[in-house]
Amino acid sequence: GVARLHLFRQRLLLAAHKTGKLVERCWGDEKDGGVAGEFVRALSEGRAPAVTGVDGLRATEVVDAAYRSAAQGAPVAVERL
């Protein structure tokens, strides 16, 4: 099969029909492959990604708390979603 991932439109994943190899072309802010590259590597290697969806959720909770703290002008607790 073929999977295409356009995270922030900065990735192009090519599947070569003759060799079956995947080639990733990157541009923009994450030239090292970053999030999208790690996700593709984890899929191709049959392993869990280094950063999970739960990690993303926790990071979102921290960012949300930072916004609330800035709006209130005081420290706030990080609320778990």
N, C-alpha and C positions, 0 to 999 in steps of 0.2 A: 504494500500500500504506500500511499504518499500522504504526508501530513504537511500542511502549510501553516506557519505561525507568523503573524504580522504584528508583533508587539511594538506598539508605537510607530509602526510602519518603518522600522529601521532594520529589518531582517529580510533576507531572501534566502529560502532554503530550496536547493535544487537537488533533484533525485536523478542520477544518471541511469538511463535505461539499460545501456550496455553493460556497465560495471556494477550497478546496484548501489554505488557509493553516494553518500550525501555530501553536498558541498554547501557551506554556509557563507553568504556574503553579507557583511555588516557595514553600516554607515551610521553617522549620527553620534549620539552621546555615548553609546556602549560599544565601542569598536572591539572590545575584547570578548564579545559574545554574551557577557552579563547574564541577565535573567533568562532571556530566550535561549541562548547557547547552552546554559546549564540544563534547562528543561529538555532540549533536544538531545543532549548527551545522555541524560538520565534515561530517556526513552530508548535510545539506541543501545545503551548498555544494560537495560533491564534492571535498573536500580531506582531507589527513591531519590528525588532531587535533594540537593544539599540544603535548600531552603524550602520549607513546606508551606502549605496554605495557612496553617496555624501560625507560623512565623509572620506571614503577611498580615493576618488578623491582629496579632499582638502589636505589630508596627503601626497599624492603623489606629489602634486604641491609644498608643502613645501620641501620635500626631493629633488625634482628636482632643486629648487632654491638653496638649500644648496650645491649641487654638482656644479652648475654653479658658485656660489660664490667662492667655493674653487678653481675651475679651473681658475677663473679670478683674484683671490686675492683681491676681493672687494665685498661690499654688492650688492645684486641684488634684484629687486622687484619680489614678488611672482606673477607669471602669472596664471590666471585662465584658465583652459582647457575647 
